[in-house]
């Protein structure tokens, strides 16, 4: 059995359903020369709504965050610490900001290492994972056992959201 390319229906669900389901999926990146790399997602974090003080949308809709309010499957890329591009997938209903941060893949144990390996930069921001010739998410049937943990690097969030178990990790990679 081959892989299935995920479509908008997969992402058009609540982030708390999509985030754990993304663990075990494959990010497939096609480069300009036609070469491809495929990396298995081992860790993903959910960010959910304006009430989530760790979510970029917690301050409302801005030029930077307007993508979070958009269509499911849209790629949200932002610059972290002025030097690292991080990649997210927008989920849920339009107008309700939520997204999944791709935190790690098999050998790349951090979101910046992952995007660097995939060649992700600002040019991907606002594109879609669905029907994109440069990047897609595939399901090859692998279903890891998951563990839920607190999210990472969000010390600025209120304790309620800082400690919530919205980071989903392939238990074999923990």
Buried (B, 14 or more C-beta within 10 A) or exposed (E): EEBEBBBBEBBBBBBBEBBBBBBBBBBBBBEEEEEEBBBBBBBBBBBBBBEBBBBBBBEEBEEBBEBBBBBBBBBBBBEEEEEBBBBBBBBBEEEBBBBBBBBBBBEBEBBBBBBBBBBBEEEBBBBBBBEBEBBBBBBEEEEBEBBEBEBBBBEEBBEEBBEBEBBBBBEEBE
